[in-house]
Amino acid sequence: MTHAEADFPTPAAIAEHYRSVDSAPVDYSVDRPPSASNGFLLMFTGLSVIVLGGQAVLRHAGVIGTNDLVILASGRGDVAVPTRIFLVVFFATYAYYAYSNRWRRAHLGALLVGKFLASCVFFDVLGWWLATEHILELHVLGQQIASALIALAIFPQTVLAHAQLPRPLDATVDPRTPPGAYVRLIGSLLAAMAVATVVEAALPGLVFDLRSVALLGGMGPGVFLTQQVFAVCTATLGWFALKRSRTQDFSPPVAVLVPAHDEAHDIAATIAAVDRAAHTYAGRIHLYVVDNASTDNTTEVAEEAIAECTAITGEVLDCPTPGKAIALNLGVHRITEEFIVRIDADTVIGPGCLQTAMRHFGDPRVGSVGGLPLPVGNTTWIDKVRLVEVYLRHGFFQVALDGYQGVMGVPGMFAIYRRRVVVEVGGMVEGMNGEDTDICLRMDAAGYHTVADPRAVYYSETPASYAHLREQRVRWFRSIYHISAHNRKMLLDPRSITGGFVLPFQLVNAARRAMLAPLLIFAVVDAAVSTVAGQPLHWQPIVATVLGMQMIMAASVCLLWQPGSVKHIPAYLGFRVLRSYFTLGAALSLRYPPVDPIRALAARRPHRRRPTSPRSDDARGDPESA
């Protein structure tokens, strides 16, 4: 048993300790019940059966000649999977279940479907023109892939434009990503594209077969192989960059800041771990525990734990106003040390974690540093899938981002900041999700970058129940929309790699992840309809969507970090579907301001009608009754 495992008691009394005002910030989100996501999937399944069944009947009757919503494609092939139909059904269902009134939902649906269909027409006409002019014979599959990629951008763009989200930060944006970072980014991308091109040229038959069955991200070379090869190139660069940065000797005094809300059950373990880490850190450490409106005896337990420390000093601060960001800002203003080590109250830092992370601040342009958030134990299902997830996300892809100074943020479970820069950019944002990534983005806007070093190991508890897991993941996945809206000035800013490249990619990735579970349902329905219609069974898209390149990458990374963790990959691949379900729930939890054209017209008259409730039916989470 590790120190981390021994330090975490699990009394039944803490079953609901995870809920707080941060679970669903009231200004920008709604704590919708699971019935909203379940209703979405049921309606999506029903629409898929109706649309695909109708399409099969029309095709059998000779009314239509293609397997998808494609025009002007005669003589340029067909596709195995109707991806465009899937996206239209997905957009229509999302609009119907969005949290707003009828008018706003109808407007949202018209925008999503209308923009997507317009892109489809554009690519179809372009493909027809290129073939007619004998410039290029573009297979219809290429048009389908192009429109699908555009759809992944249409979804977040529409959400950011119309959802009720944090206002853009009113501050000067002056990112200073060095030219060398762009050279590494572009060079790695060109190398990855070259590898994908060589594979495509060498194995044209295999490439076509893989592409025809790999629905929105399977194993086919091209866009998706390029992405994985690019990640390998940049991860190699990132590993060497981290290795060089760790050679610096830097051990200034630091303040450890621990916000705690009802954490009496594990705050002592967190404090004891800081005291142990202090024995391997050359600088002075002072601990600040901020009791954030706790209803248990967090303060008493923390004071007793601090009194037992031998290598650090500490104190407990009182923050009566609920909200983690509020507690953090109170601590920031009380702290006098130049560096703030932020640690969640359910986190245990490993030996040498502080020393490893602090070395990176020898570079004066580093504003924040994070580490590797391993799960405390390895007993439950979520422990095992979290281990694979951490190795893949923080042990590989974050390192890849280090390769070109593209780390967008580090988890607030353990993060170190330059206090001066935190104060300079306005402190922690309050009243929204994702304040840990938001502060890193605002530091980037001020000319500082973030480092994620997997050698700085710490341990954090995993959810003990399904309800806790759902609350955690919906909150995490909702944050991408909050931080993107708040840092809108950074979005697509070419002066910043995080704002110009990484943040847009994360938005597109969030859309793809939300579509995975519906995509599996759609593939099963399509396979069933094809079987009934006497057509070949398309089982390959289901396998490609669940497995695909993700399985290969997960296995490779786990073998590098801990070979024994490979046995958890099947569970992790199943967890990806559940993660998609939570991502969908996060998108459905966003607020959309209601609109009413009839009331708007009446408002222009001298006598206004009494306004009505914007969405009383959704108080029950039942949009279908609206």
SEROLUM-40100 format. One record per residue (C-alpha): residue in one letter; x, y negated, z. Coordinates in steps of 0.2 Angstrom, whole numbers, plus 5000, padded with zeros to 4 digits. Each point is the difference from the previous one (the first is absolute). Layout:
N
aXYZ ...
% end
This chain:
626
m500050005000 t500749834995 h500049845012 a498649934989 e498950155003 a500350015019 d499749815002 f498250014993 p498650065011 t498350034992 p498649975013 a498250024994 a499649835007 i501049914986 a498850074986 e499449834994 h501649895005 y500349974981 r498549894997 s500349815001 v499549844992 d501350044987 s499150154994 a498949904988 p500349815001 v498349934999 d500349854988 y500650124986 s499450175003 v498650115007 d500250155010 r498950114989 p499550185005 p500650154990 s498350014992 a500549864989 s501550104992 n499050165000 g498549914992 f501349934987 l500650184996 l498250074999 m499449874988 f501650014990 t499850194998 g498249984995 l500449874987 s501550104993 v498850154998 i498749894991 v501349914988 l501150154996 g498450114997 g499349874989 q501649984991 a500150194997 v498350014993 l500349854988 r501750084994 h499150164997 a498749924990 g501349914990 v499549835005 i501849965007 g501650074995 t501249975014 n500250065018 d500149825007 l499549824997 v501149974985 i499649914984 l500949994983 a501050165004 s499550114985 g501550114995 r501149955014 g499650145012 d498950025016 v500350025018 a499750145012 v499449905015 p498849854999 t501049885010 r499149844995 i498350085005 f500750035017 l500649835002 v498349924995 v499150125012 f501249955014 f499949824997 a498150004999 t499950115016 y501249885010 a499049854995 y498450085006 y500850045017 a500949845003 y499649915015 s498949854994 n498349964993 r499250074984 w500549854990 r501950005005 r500050194997 a499349984983 h501249874996 l501450105006 g499550154990 a499849904984 l501849935002 l500850165004 v499250104986 g500049854988 k501849975001 f500550184999 l498950034984 a500749844993 s501850075002 c499450174992 v499349914985 f501749904998 f501150165001 d498850094988 v500049864987 l501849985002 g500350194997 w498849994985 w500949854992 l501750085003 a499550164991 t499149904986 e501549904996 h501150155001 i501049925013 l499850145014 e498950155002 l499549985018 h499250165007 v498449965009 l500850075016 g501149855000 q498649884999 q499150095015 i501650005010 a500249814997 s498249965005 a500250105015 l501549915006 i499149844997 a498650065011 l501250025014 a500449824999 i498249944997 f499450075017 p501149915012 q500049844989 t498150005001 v500050045019 l501249865004 a499049884989 h498350035008 a500250085017 q500049905016 l501850005004 p501349895010 r500349844991 p501749984992 l501449945011 d500349814998 a501950005001 t501449974988 v500650164991 d501850004997 p500650194998 r501850024996 t500250184993 p501850014994 p500450034981 g500850165005 a498450085006 y499249964984 v501450094991 r499850155010 l498150004998 i500149984981 g501450114998 s499250145009 l498449984991 l500950014983 a500950155005 a498450095006 m499149954983 a501550074991 v499950175009 a498150014997 t500349964981 v501350134999 v498850135008 e498649954989 a501150024984 a500750165005 l498450095006 p498649924989 g498850145001 l500250025019 v499849825003 f498449994990 d499250155009 l500549935017 r499349834996 s498450074994 v499650085017 a500949885012 l498649885004 l500649835007 g501650065007 g500450184997 m501750074994 g500049934982 p501649914995 g499849824995 v499449875013 f499950135015 l501750084997 t500849834997 q499349955018 q500850155008 v501749994992 f500049815003 a499750045019 v501550125000 c501149874992 t499649865012 a500050125015 t501850044996 l500449824999 g499149975016 w500950135010 f501749934996 a499449825004 l499450065017 k501650095003 r501049844997 s498949905010 r500150115015 t501949975001 q499749835008 d500349975018 f498649905007 s499350025018 p499249835006 p498849995014 v498350054995 a498249995007 v498950164999 l498249954998 v498650135004 p498249954997 a498950125010 h498150025001 d499450145011 e501650094999 a500350055018 h500150184994 d501649984990 i500849835003 a501250075013 a500750124987 t500349854988 i500949905014 a501050155005 a500650034982 v500549824998 d501050025016 r500950154993 a500449924984 a500849855009 h501450125006 t500650014982 y499749814996 a501449885004 g498949855001 r498849945014 i498250064999 h498549915009 l498350084999 y498349914998 v498550105002 v498449904995 d498450075008 n498749964986 a498450005009 s500150185007 t498650085010 d501250135008 n501549985011 t501249974986 t500949855010 e500250105016 v500850154990 a501149894990 e500749915015 e500450165009 a500950074984 i501049834999 a500550025018 e500750174997 c501149944985 t501950005002 a500649924984 i498749864996 t499149865009 g498149974996 e498449925005 v498150014996 l499149864992 d498149985000 c499049974984 p498149995004 t499549984982 p499850164990 g501050024984 k501850074997 a500649854990 i499449895014 a501050105012 l501550004989 n499949814998 l499949975018 g501650115002 v500949914986 h499749835008 r500750065017 i501550094994 t501749904999 e501050144992 e500449984981 f499550184996 i498350085004 v499850195000 r498250034998 i499450175006 d498350075001 a499550075017 d499850174993 t501750014993 v501650075006 i501649944992 g501450134998 p501849995007 g501049884989 c498549934992 l500349825005 q501950004996 t499750074983 a498649884996 m500949855007 r501550024989 h499149944985 f499749835007 g501949974997 d499349944983 p499349835004 r498750024986 v499250155009 g498449955008 s499350165006 v500550185002 g499050165003 g500350195001 l499450184999 p498350035009 l500050185004 p498550085008 v500350055019 g499650184998 n499850144987 t498550095006 t498449934993 w499550004981 i500249815000 d501750015008 k500650114986 v499349904985 r500649845008 l501750075000 v500050034982 e499249834997 v501349915010 y501550094991 l499249964983 r499549825004 h501349945012 g501450124997 f500049984981 f498949874992 q500449865013 v501950054997 a499649984981 l499349825004 d501649965010 g500950044984 y499449834992 q499549905016 g498250054997 v499450055017 m498349925002 g499850035019 v500450125014 p498850085012 g499749905016 m500250155010 f501949955000 a500649854992 i501449875003 y499849824995 r501049845001 r499049905012 r500549834992 v499350064983 v498450075008 v499749835008 e500549914984 v498750094989 g498649975013 g500050165011 m498950154999 v498449984990 e498550035010 g498350074996 m500550124986 n500850174997 g501850024995 e500849875010 d501650105000 t500250004981 d499349824999 i501449935011 c501350094989 l499249934984 r500049825007 m501950025005 d500350054982 a499149854995 a501249905011 g501650084992 y500350155012 h499850184995 t499550165010 v501150165003 a499250175003 d501350125007 p499550185003 r501550035011 a499149895013 v498950145007 y498549975011 y498550115005 s498249955000 e498450095005 t498850074987 p498149995001 a499350135012 s498350014992 y499249984983 a499249845005 h501749925005 l500750064984 r498649924990 e500149835010 q501950004998 r500150034981 v498549894995 r500849865010 w501750034991 f499350024983 r498949855001 s501549895005 i500750004982 y498549894995 h500249895015 i501949974998 s499849974981 a498749875002 h501049915014 n501650004990 r499249974983 k501349874995 m501350145001 l499050124989 l500850014983 d501349875004 p501550054990 r501249925012 s499650145013 i500250194996 t498850045014 g498749874994 g500250024982 f500250194998 v499850105017 l498349915006 p499150024983 f500650184999 q499350035018 l498349934995 v500050114984 n500550155011 a498649975012 a498750004986 r500850174994 r499950075017 a498249955003 m499650094983 l500850165004 a498550095010 p498749944988 l501250054986 l500050185006 i498150005002 f499949944982 a501250134993 v499050145009 v498449934992 d500849994983 a500750175001 a498250075005 v499249904986 s501250064987 t499750185006 v498149994999 a500249924983 g501150144994 q501649904998 p501750055008 l500149985019 h501249855004 w500750065016 q501749924997 p499549825004 i499550065018 v501750095003 a501049854992 t499149875011 v500250095016 l501850064997 g500949924985 m501649905003 q499649965018 m500350185005 i501750014992 m500549835008 a499350065017 a501050164999 s501649924995 v499949875013 c499650125014 l501450114995 l501249855002 w499449955017 q499450165008 p499850164990 g498850085013 s498749864996 v499850074982 k498750125007 h498949865005 i499849934982 p498450104996 a499249925015 y500749834994 l499350024983 g498350045007 f500249855012 r500249894984 v498250034996 l499549955018 r501149854998 s499149954984 y498350015009 f500749885014 t500649894986 l498349994992 g499349975017 a501249855002 a499449934984 l498250025005 s500349915016 l500449844992 r498849855001 y499349924984 p499149835003 p498250024995 v499349904985 d498249974996 p499649904983 i498249985005 r500549925017 a501349904991 l498749924988 a498949975014 a501449915010 r500049864986 r498249965004 p499549875013 h499250135011 r501250155004 r499350175004 r500650085016 p501550114997 t499850195002 s501250125007 p501450054987 r500050185003 s499050065015 d499850184992 d501950025001 a500049985018 r499550195000 g501350044987 d498650044987 p500349904984 e498950124990 s498549935009 a500449824994 
% end
